[in-house]
Amino acid sequence: MADNKKALKQDRKRVSAEQPYELSYFRKKHGLSVDQAKDIIKKAGNDRDKANKLAEQQTK
């Protein structure tokens, strides 16, 4: 068990294009291709709220 309990918390306000499960969830949620999802996450700077807004704008 780790001594630093704070290091174990998940940061739900960020999204990473480098984590396959996060990328897969994000692209399926918004109906995007892998390249589109990666581009949106890059533009949003890993901010999940901003990435979701950009994805919603793109899919409209």
Contacts in CASP RR format, 6 or more apart in sequence:
PFRMAT RR
TARGET T0000
AUTHOR 0000-0000-0000
METHOD contacts of the structure
MODEL  1
MADNKKALKQDRKRVSAEQPYELSYFRKKHGLSVDQAKDIIKKAGNDRDK
ANKLAEQQTK
2 8 0 8 1.000
12 48 0 8 1.000
13 47 0 8 1.000
13 48 0 8 1.000
13 49 0 8 1.000
14 46 0 8 1.000
14 47 0 8 1.000
14 48 0 8 1.000
15 22 0 8 1.000
15 26 0 8 1.000
15 41 0 8 1.000
15 44 0 8 1.000
15 46 0 8 1.000
15 47 0 8 1.000
15 48 0 8 1.000
15 51 0 8 1.000
16 22 0 8 1.000
16 23 0 8 1.000
16 41 0 8 1.000
16 46 0 8 1.000
17 23 0 8 1.000
17 37 0 8 1.000
17 38 0 8 1.000
17 41 0 8 1.000
17 42 0 8 1.000
23 34 0 8 1.000
23 37 0 8 1.000
23 38 0 8 1.000
23 41 0 8 1.000
26 32 0 8 1.000
26 37 0 8 1.000
26 41 0 8 1.000
26 51 0 8 1.000
26 55 0 8 1.000
27 33 0 8 1.000
27 34 0 8 1.000
27 36 0 8 1.000
27 37 0 8 1.000
29 55 0 8 1.000
30 37 0 8 1.000
30 52 0 8 1.000
30 55 0 8 1.000
30 56 0 8 1.000
30 58 0 8 1.000
30 59 0 8 1.000
31 59 0 8 1.000
32 40 0 8 1.000
32 55 0 8 1.000
32 58 0 8 1.000
32 59 0 8 1.000
36 58 0 8 1.000
37 55 0 8 1.000
40 51 0 8 1.000
40 54 0 8 1.000
40 55 0 8 1.000
40 58 0 8 1.000
41 51 0 8 1.000
43 51 0 8 1.000
43 54 0 8 1.000
44 50 0 8 1.000
44 51 0 8 1.000
44 54 0 8 1.000
45 51 0 8 1.000
END
